[in-house]
Amino acid sequence: MTSGVGALWSHRGSLRILVRRDLAVKYQQSVLGYLWSLIEPLGMGAIYWFVFGVLYSRDTNRHLGEAAGSYPLFLITGIFAWMWTSSALSEATHALTGQSRLITTMNVPRQVFPIGRVVGRFAEYAAGLPILAAIAIWYAAQGRIEPGWSLLALPLAVLVQATLLIGLALLLSAFNVLMRDVERFMRLVIRVLFYATPIIYPLSLVRDSGLPGWLRAAYEINPLVGIFQLHHAVWYPDEFPGARLLATTVGISVLLLVAGWWAFRRLEPAVLKEL
């Protein structure tokens, strides 16, 4: 794996070119271009704010705690991070099958292609950070949030999320070449994960629910739970995950990265033959 990372680093220029190409192709026939990477999550945030912040505001505020007065910021924070997750996973699944000719002719580590999808979607996420910061400054001026040391949770959240997504991207891209059902299966998984992760609701809502203890424990094994708690903790320090949840999140993310890298290398001959 060390030698593979070294080879990938030596071809970082190719990775940068692939990311730029993917972004250019994605928005080349769009009038609004990169603005769509902001419009879509903001539109989703407006819809969920209307449902849970207006129609069901009484039930929502009861569980939000300090986030009750700035629920739109809570929503947008989670949705921006979720758009990175869902887009990276869905696009990484067909990162190899959609570029077979390029993969078999370019002399670069094949990991570049699924990793490029994760990096490209991170670029879209980073483009939304100024919007997120502007909303946070507005709420801070009103005294509804008090950002401080908790801002350091953002780089940690990005690092752990990137680790998880790269590992999953390597696994999914390789398996999808050999079993095309993976792409269809992931469409369902991504929909389930959105509601099985504290994105539009706080984790305390699950912990205080009447679910059996074993089900609540299984819920927190999902590494995205700890990752999104880190994202929310940027503005709401009380949301910072506890030691056990943080250790579980980091441990599973690193484990999936190692497993994804190992599986990709083992399956690479069969993948190239299939392509």
C-alpha positions in Angstrom: 0.0 0.0 0.0 2.9 2.3 0.8 4.4 1.8 -2.7 0.9 2.3 -4.2 0.5 5.6 -2.4 3.9 6.7 -3.6 2.9 5.9 -7.2 -0.3 7.8 -6.8 1.5 10.8 -5.4 3.9 10.8 -8.3 0.9 10.9 -10.7 -0.9 13.7 -8.8 -0.7 15.9 -11.9 -2.8 13.3 -13.8 -5.3 13.2 -10.9 -5.6 17.0 -11.1 -6.2 16.9 -14.8 -8.9 14.2 -14.5 -10.7 16.2 -11.8 -10.7 19.4 -13.9 -11.9 17.4 -16.9 -14.7 15.8 -14.9 -15.9 19.2 -13.6 -15.7 20.8 -17.0 -17.7 18.0 -18.7 -20.3 18.0 -15.9 -21.1 21.7 -16.3 -20.1 22.4 -19.9 -23.7 22.6 -21.3 -25.1 24.2 -18.2 -26.0 27.9 -18.2 -25.5 28.3 -14.5 -22.4 26.0 -14.4 -20.8 25.5 -11.0 -23.7 27.4 -9.3 -25.6 24.1 -9.5 -23.3 22.7 -6.9 -24.8 25.4 -4.6 -28.3 25.6 -5.8 -29.1 21.9 -5.3 -28.1 21.7 -1.6 -29.6 25.1 -0.8 -32.9 24.0 -2.5 -32.9 20.8 -0.5 -32.2 22.7 2.7 -35.2 25.1 2.0 -37.5 22.1 1.5 -36.5 20.3 4.8 -36.6 23.6 6.7 -40.2 24.2 5.5 -41.2 20.7 6.6 -39.3 20.3 9.9 -38.6 24.0 10.7 -42.1 25.3 10.0 -44.7 22.5 9.8 -43.3 20.4 12.5 -41.3 23.1 14.4 -42.7 22.2 17.8 -41.4 18.6 17.6 -38.2 19.6 15.9 -37.2 22.4 18.4 -37.8 20.0 21.3 -34.8 17.9 20.3 -32.5 20.4 18.7 -31.3 22.1 21.9 -28.9 24.9 21.1 -29.5 24.4 17.4 -33.2 25.3 17.6 -32.6 29.0 17.0 -30.5 28.4 13.9 -32.0 25.3 12.4 -31.3 26.4 8.7 -27.6 26.4 9.5 -27.9 23.0 11.1 -29.6 21.8 7.9 -27.3 23.3 5.4 -24.2 22.1 7.2 -25.4 18.5 7.0 -26.8 18.7 3.4 -23.6 20.2 2.0 -21.5 17.4 3.5 -24.2 14.9 2.3 -24.0 16.1 -1.3 -20.3 15.3 -1.2 -21.0 11.9 0.2 -23.8 10.8 -2.1 -22.3 12.3 -5.3 -18.9 10.7 -4.6 -20.4 7.3 -4.0 -22.7 7.2 -6.9 -20.1 8.5 -9.4 -17.3 6.4 -8.0 -19.4 3.3 -8.6 -19.1 3.7 -12.4 -15.7 5.5 -12.3 -14.1 2.5 -14.1 -17.0 1.3 -16.3 -17.5 4.8 -17.7 -13.9 5.3 -18.7 -12.7 1.9 -19.9 -10.9 3.2 -23.0 -9.0 5.8 -21.0 -8.1 3.4 -18.2 -6.6 0.8 -20.6 -4.5 3.4 -22.4 -3.2 5.8 -19.7 -0.1 4.7 -17.8 -1.3 5.8 -14.4 -2.3 4.0 -11.2 -5.9 2.9 -11.8 -6.8 4.2 -8.3 -6.6 7.7 -9.8 -10.0 7.3 -11.4 -12.3 6.5 -8.4 -10.2 8.8 -6.2 -10.7 11.5 -8.8 -14.4 11.4 -8.4 -14.1 11.8 -4.6 -11.7 14.8 -5.0 -14.0 16.3 -7.7 -17.0 16.2 -5.4 -14.9 17.7 -2.6 -14.2 20.6 -4.8 -17.9 21.2 -5.1 -18.3 20.9 -1.3 -15.4 23.4 -0.8 -17.2 25.9 -3.2 -20.1 25.9 -0.8 -18.1 26.7 2.4 -18.2 30.5 1.8 -22.0 30.2 1.7 -22.0 28.2 4.9 -19.6 30.7 6.6 -21.9 33.6 5.6 -24.9 32.0 7.1 -22.9 31.2 10.3 -21.7 34.8 10.6 -25.3 36.0 10.3 -26.4 33.8 13.1 -23.3 34.6 15.2 -24.1 38.3 14.8 -27.6 37.6 16.3 -26.0 35.7 19.2 -27.6 32.4 18.2 -24.3 30.6 17.8 -20.8 31.2 19.3 -18.1 29.7 17.0 -14.8 29.1 18.8 -12.4 26.2 19.1 -15.1 24.0 17.6 -14.2 25.4 14.2 -11.2 22.9 14.4 -13.8 20.1 14.0 -14.1 21.0 10.3 -10.7 19.8 9.1 -11.1 16.6 11.2 -14.5 16.0 9.7 -13.2 16.5 6.1 -10.2 14.2 6.7 -12.2 11.4 8.2 -14.9 11.7 5.5 -12.3 11.7 2.7 -10.7 8.6 4.2 -14.1 6.8 4.3 -15.2 7.9 0.8 -11.9 6.9 -0.9 -12.0 3.5 0.7 -15.6 3.0 -0.4 -14.9 4.4 -3.9 -12.1 1.9 -4.5 -14.3 -1.0 -3.3 -17.4 0.0 -5.3 -15.6 0.9 -8.5 -13.8 -2.5 -8.7 -16.8 -4.6 -7.7 -19.1 -2.8 -10.1 -17.0 -3.8 -13.1 -17.4 -7.5 -12.1 -21.0 -7.2 -10.8 -23.1 -4.5 -12.5 -25.8 -4.9 -9.8 -23.6 -2.9 -7.5 -24.6 0.4 -9.1 -28.3 -0.3 -8.8 -27.9 -1.5 -5.2 -26.0 1.7 -4.2 -28.9 3.8 -5.4 -31.0 2.2 -2.7 -28.3 2.3 -0.1 -27.7 6.0 -0.6 -31.3 6.8 -0.1 -31.4 4.7 3.1 -28.2 6.3 4.4 -29.7 9.8 4.1 -32.3 9.0 6.7 -30.1 6.7 8.7 -27.6 9.5 9.4 -28.1 12.6 11.6 -28.2 15.1 8.7 -31.6 16.8 9.1 -32.2 15.7 12.7 -29.9 15.6 15.8 -28.4 12.4 17.1 -30.1 13.0 20.4 -33.4 12.3 18.7 -32.3 8.7 18.1 -30.7 8.3 21.5 -33.8 9.5 23.3 -36.2 7.4 21.1 -37.9 4.2 22.2 -35.7 2.1 19.9 -34.2 -1.0 21.4 -30.7 -0.5 22.8 -29.1 -2.9 20.3 -30.7 -1.0 17.4 -29.4 2.3 18.7 -25.9 0.8 19.1 -26.1 -0.6 15.5 -27.1 2.9 14.3 -24.0 4.4 15.7 -21.7 1.9 14.0 -22.4 3.7 10.8 -19.3 5.9 10.4 -21.3 8.6 8.8 -23.0 9.3 12.1 -19.7 10.4 13.7 -18.6 12.3 10.6 -21.8 14.3 10.5 -21.6 14.9 14.2 -18.2 16.5 13.5 -19.7 18.7 10.8 -22.5 19.9 13.1 -20.0 20.4 15.9 -18.3 23.1 13.9 -21.1 25.5 14.9 -22.6 23.5 17.9 -19.9 22.2 20.2 -22.4 20.1 22.1 -22.8 17.9 19.0 -19.1 16.9 19.1 -19.0 13.0 19.2 -18.0 11.3 22.3 -14.7 9.3 22.6 -16.4 6.0 21.8 -18.3 7.3 18.8 -15.3 9.2 17.4 -13.0 6.1 17.8 -15.5 3.9 16.1 -15.9 6.4 13.2 -12.1 6.8 12.7 -11.4 3.1 13.1 -14.0 2.0 10.6 -13.1 4.7 8.1 -9.4 3.7 8.2 -10.3 0.0 8.0 -12.4 0.6 4.9 -9.6 2.6 3.3 -7.2 -0.3 3.8 -9.7 -2.9 2.7 -10.7 -0.8 -0.4 -7.0 -0.4 -1.4 -6.2 -4.1 -0.9 -9.4 -5.3 -2.7 -8.7 -2.9 -5.6 -5.2 -4.2 -6.1 -6.3 -7.8 -5.9 -9.1 -7.3 -8.3 -7.2 -5.1 -10.8 -6.2 -7.9 -13.2 -9.8 -9.2 -13.4 -11.1 -5.6 -13.8 -8.7 -4.8 -16.6 -9.6 -8.1 -18.3 -13.4 -7.3 -18.0 -12.9 -3.8 -19.3 
